[in-house]
Amino acid sequence: MKLVVLGGAGSQALYGVRDLLLHGKVFTEVVICSRNIEKNRKIVESLNSPIVKAAQVDVSDKESLRRVISDCDVVANCTGPYHELAYGIIETVIEAGKHYVDFCDDIEAFHEIFRSDLPKKAEEKGLSMIMGLGASPGILSVFARSANERFFDSLEEAVFYFAVDSREPGGPAVLGHMLECIHNAPYIKDGVMHNEPSFREEWDFDFHAPYGKRKVTRIGHPEVFTFPRYATETKNVSVRFCLEPVASYEGFRDVSLRGLTSVHPFMINGNPVTPRDFTMAAMLAQKAMEPAMTEAELKEFLRQPTACAAIELHGQKDGKCVSFVGRINGNMAPLTAIPLFIGAEMLAQGKIRKKGILVVEEAIEEADAFMRETAERIRGNGFSYTIREDFTVTTEY
C-alpha cells in the first residue's frame, strides 16, 4: 500500500509520518511531497526508513499533482490554506480515483466543496474521502459522537472548546488561518445560523490543567458545519477558543475589535493594502524577531500538555435533562497529525464503509475504538494525553 502525503514536509505532517514508522503496519511506501525537493530529501534522510521517499509537487498544478498520486492508494492532504487549495486538490484526487483524508479546519472550504458536485462524483467512483480528521475537527468530533451515543437519546446543544499555546509549531499558514477564523465566527442558535466576528461575546470555561479557567470566544470553525450533518436534531452548535499566554488571546481580541481582519483594501502610498495583509505582515515581523526554540527546547516544551480541548453536550436521556463535559489535553501537533494518519490506514484497509466526501462524524463509525487507538499511539510516541469525562443528570440546563 502506498500513501502520498501532500505538504509532508510541514511540521504537523511529520508527526504523523513518524508515528507511522513507529506503529503503522499498513503502508509499504510513504511519499513526502512538497514544492521544495531538497528539503524533502533531507527529511527522508533524517527519518532513515526504507519505506519513506521524497517527491516534488506543486498542488496548485493539476498535472503535477496527478502525476505524483497516479499509483498511490491513499492521499493525505496536509497543505493549507484549505479555503484556497482544498477544492482543486480534491477534484484532482477524484479524477485520479484515490481515497483521501485531510485535517481541514477551514469552514469555508467545507461550504464550497459540499455545495459542489464533488461529493456526488466521489460517491459515483466508490471513493471514501474524509474532510477534517485532525484535532478539531477530528478527534474532538469523534469524542462528541462517542459521548452522544453513550449518554443521550436526543441532543439539544453541542459546544466545542479548544485552547492552544501560541508557541506550538506552525508557520504563516497557521497565522493566516487564525485571522480568517476570528473574522467570521458562525454559530447555530435555536436552529438558525448566525454570523459575526469573534470577541463580540465571551464566556468563562474551565479547561482544568494546565490552563484552568479562561475567557473564551466564538471562532469560525468547521464543527458548526460538520456536527449537524451527523446529529441533525441539534439546535445549538458553536466553537469557542482561547490562547496561551493570555496576552496572545488579548492581542487577537484587539485585532478583531479594531477591524484589522478585513480583506477590503485601502491605499498606502498609492498601493492597495488590506488590513488583514497589514496585520499578517506585522505579526510575522514580530515573530521573526523572537528567538526560535532549538530542537532540544522544543522537545522539552512538548513534554508537557500545551493544548486543551473539550466538548459540552446538553440533551435528554430517559426523559431527563442530562449534560456531559469531556476534556482532552495534550499537544496540538500530534493531536492533529496522528488521527489523520490512523484515518489514512483505515481508508487503505477498507474500514471506512461510507462513500463520497464525508465529514469526520459520518466517517468514523466506531468512535470508541478510534478514541482508544489515538490515545495509545499518541502516548506511544512519548507525548502527554489525558481525557476526563463528567456526566450529570439535572432538572434543567
Residue pairs with C-beta under 8 A, 6 or more apart in sequence:
1 26
1 27
1 28
1 29
1 73
1 74
1 348
2 27
2 28
2 29
2 30
2 31
2 71
2 72
2 73
2 74
3 20
3 27
3 29
3 30
3 31
3 72
3 73
3 74
3 75
3 76
3 344
3 348
4 31
4 33
4 55
4 68
4 69
4 72
4 74
4 75
4 76
5 13
5 16
5 17
5 30
5 31
5 32
5 33
5 76
5 78
6 33
6 34
6 57
6 59
6 65
6 75
6 76
6 77
6 78
6 79
6 89
7 13
7 33
7 34
7 59
7 77
7 78
7 79
7 80
8 14
8 17
8 31
8 32
8 33
8 34
8 40
8 43
8 76
8 78
9 32
9 34
9 36
9 39
9 40
9 43
10 34
10 78
10 79
10 171
11 169
11 170
11 171
11 333
12 78
12 103
12 169
12 170
12 333
12 336
12 337
13 32
13 76
13 78
13 337
14 43
14 337
15 333
15 334
15 336
15 337
15 338
15 381
16 76
16 78
16 337
16 338
16 340
16 341
17 30
17 32
17 47
17 52
17 341
18 47
18 381
19 334
19 337
19 338
19 341
19 377
19 381
20 27
20 30
20 341
20 345
21 47
21 49
21 51
21 52
22 377
22 380
22 381
23 377
23 380
24 341
24 345
26 345
26 348
26 349
27 51
27 74
27 344
27 345
27 348
28 51
29 51
29 53
30 51
30 52
30 53
31 52
31 53
31 54
31 55
31 68
31 72
32 40
32 43
32 44
32 52
32 53
32 54
32 55
33 40
33 54
33 55
33 56
33 57
33 68
34 40
34 56
34 57
35 56
35 57
35 58
36 56
37 54
37 55
37 56
40 54
40 55
40 56
41 54
43 54
44 52
44 53
44 54
55 68
56 68
57 64
57 65
57 67
57 68
58 64
58 65
59 65
59 77
59 79
59 85
59 88
59 89
60 85
60 88
62 88
62 92
65 89
65 92
66 92
66 95
66 96
69 75
69 92
69 93
69 96
69 98
70 96
72 98
73 98
73 99
73 347
73 348
74 98
74 99
74 100
74 101
74 344
74 347
74 348
75 89
75 93
75 98
75 99
75 100
75 101
76 100
76 101
76 102
76 340
76 341
76 344
77 86
77 89
77 90
77 93
77 100
77 101
77 102
77 104
78 102
78 103
78 337
78 340
79 85
79 89
80 106
80 173
80 174
80 177
81 106
81 173
81 176
81 177
81 180
82 102
82 104
82 105
82 106
82 109
83 106
83 108
83 109
83 112
83 180
86 102
86 104
86 106
86 109
86 112
86 113
86 131
87 109
87 112
87 113
87 116
87 118
90 100
90 113
90 118
90 122
90 129
90 357
91 118
93 100
93 129
94 118
94 121
94 122
94 125
94 127
94 129
97 125
97 127
98 127
99 127
99 128
99 129
99 347
99 348
99 352
100 127
100 128
100 129
100 130
100 347
101 129
101 130
101 133
101 340
101 343
101 344
101 347
102 130
102 131
102 132
102 133
102 340
103 132
103 133
103 134
103 135
103 138
103 336
103 337
103 339
103 340
104 110
104 131
104 132
104 134
104 137
104 222
105 132
105 134
105 136
105 137
105 177
105 221
105 222
106 177
106 180
106 222
107 186
107 220
107 221
107 222
107 224
107 225
108 180
109 131
110 131
110 132
110 222
110 225
110 226
110 359
111 225
113 119
113 131
113 357
114 225
114 357
118 357
119 356
119 357
120 356
122 129
122 355
122 356
122 357
123 355
123 356
123 357
126 355
127 355
127 356
128 347
128 352
128 353
128 354
128 355
128 356
128 358
128 363
129 356
129 357
129 358
130 343
130 347
130 352
130 358
130 359
130 360
130 363
131 222
131 226
131 357
131 358
131 359
131 360
132 138
132 141
132 222
132 226
132 359
132 360
133 339
133 340
133 343
133 360
133 363
133 364
134 335
134 336
134 337
134 339
134 340
135 162
135 307
135 309
135 332
135 335
135 336
135 339
136 160
136 162
136 221
136 223
136 239
136 309
137 221
137 222
137 223
137 226
137 359
137 360
138 335
138 336
138 339
138 340
138 360
139 309
139 328
139 335
139 339
139 370
139 371
139 374
140 160
140 162
140 223
140 309
140 310
140 311
140 328
141 160
141 223
141 226
141 227
141 359
141 360
141 361
142 339
142 360
142 361
142 364
142 367
142 370
142 371
143 311
143 326
143 328
143 367
143 371
143 387
144 158
144 160
144 227
144 311
144 313
144 326
144 361
145 230
145 231
145 361
145 364
145 367
146 367
146 368
146 371
147 311
147 313
147 324
147 326
147 389
148 155
148 231
148 313
148 315
149 367
151 313
151 317
151 322
151 324
151 391
152 313
152 315
152 316
152 317
152 322
152 324
153 315
153 316
153 317
153 318
154 233
154 315
154 316
155 231
155 233
155 234
155 313
155 314
155 315
156 234
156 235
156 236
156 314
156 315
156 316
156 397
157 234
157 235
157 236
157 237
157 312
157 313
157 314
157 315
158 223
158 227
158 231
158 234
158 236
158 237
158 311
158 312
158 313
159 236
159 237
159 238
159 239
159 240
159 311
159 312
159 313
160 221
160 223
160 227
160 238
160 239
160 240
160 309
160 310
160 311
161 205
161 207
161 216
161 239
161 240
161 241
161 308
161 309
161 310
161 311
161 312
162 239
162 241
162 307
162 308
162 309
162 310
163 207
163 211
163 214
163 216
163 241
163 242
163 243
163 244
163 307
163 308
163 309
164 241
164 243
164 244
164 306
164 307
164 308
164 332
165 243
165 244
165 245
165 306
165 307
165 332
166 243
166 244
166 245
166 248
167 293
167 301
167 306
168 306
168 307
168 331
168 332
168 333
169 298
169 333
172 280
172 284
175 280
175 283
175 284
175 287
176 280
178 252
179 255
179 261
179 276
179 279
179 280
180 220
180 261
181 198
181 219
181 220
181 221
182 197
182 198
182 199
182 219
182 220
182 252
182 255
182 256
182 261
183 197
183 198
183 220
183 256
183 261
183 262
183 263
183 276
184 195
184 196
184 197
184 220
185 195
185 196
185 197
185 198
185 217
185 218
185 219
185 220
185 221
185 239
186 193
186 194
186 195
186 220
186 224
187 193
187 194
187 218
187 224
187 237
187 238
187 239
188 194
188 224
188 228
188 234
188 235
188 236
188 237
188 238
189 235
189 236
189 238
190 235
190 236
191 235
193 224
196 218
197 256
197 261
198 217
198 218
198 219
198 220
198 252
198 253
198 256
199 217
199 252
199 253
199 256
199 257
200 217
200 218
201 217
201 218
202 215
202 216
202 217
203 215
203 216
203 217
203 240
204 213
204 214
204 215
204 216
205 213
205 214
205 216
205 240
205 242
205 310
206 212
206 213
206 214
207 213
207 214
207 308
207 310
207 327
207 329
208 308
208 327
208 329
208 388
209 305
209 329
210 304
210 305
210 306
210 308
210 329
211 242
211 244
211 308
214 242
214 246
214 249
215 242
215 249
216 240
216 241
216 242
217 240
217 241
217 242
217 253
218 238
218 239
218 240
219 239
219 240
219 241
220 239
221 239
221 241
222 359
223 237
223 239
224 237
224 238
224 239
225 359
226 359
226 360
226 361
227 234
227 237
227 361
228 234
228 237
229 359
229 361
229 362
230 359
230 361
230 362
231 361
242 249
243 249
243 252
244 306
255 261
255 279
259 275
260 275
260 276
260 278
260 279
261 275
261 276
261 279
262 274
262 275
262 276
263 274
263 275
263 276
264 274
264 275
265 272
265 273
265 274
266 272
266 273
266 274
266 275
267 273
293 301
302 331
302 333
302 383
303 384
304 384
305 329
305 330
305 331
305 384
305 386
306 330
306 331
306 332
307 329
307 330
307 331
307 332
307 335
308 327
308 328
308 329
309 327
309 328
309 329
309 335
310 325
310 326
310 327
310 328
311 324
311 325
311 326
312 323
312 324
312 325
313 323
313 324
313 325
314 321
314 322
314 323
314 324
314 397
315 321
315 322
316 322
317 393
320 393
320 394
321 393
321 394
321 395
321 396
321 397
322 391
322 392
322 393
322 394
323 391
323 392
323 394
323 397
324 389
324 390
324 391
324 392
325 389
325 390
326 387
326 388
326 389
326 390
327 387
327 388
327 389
328 335
328 385
328 386
328 387
329 384
329 385
329 386
330 378
330 383
330 384
330 385
330 386
331 383
331 384
334 378
334 381
334 383
335 378
335 385
338 374
338 377
338 378
338 381
339 370
339 374
342 370
342 373
342 374
342 377
343 352
343 363
343 364
346 352
352 358
352 363
353 365
354 362
354 363
354 365
364 370
371 387
375 385
375 387
378 385
379 385
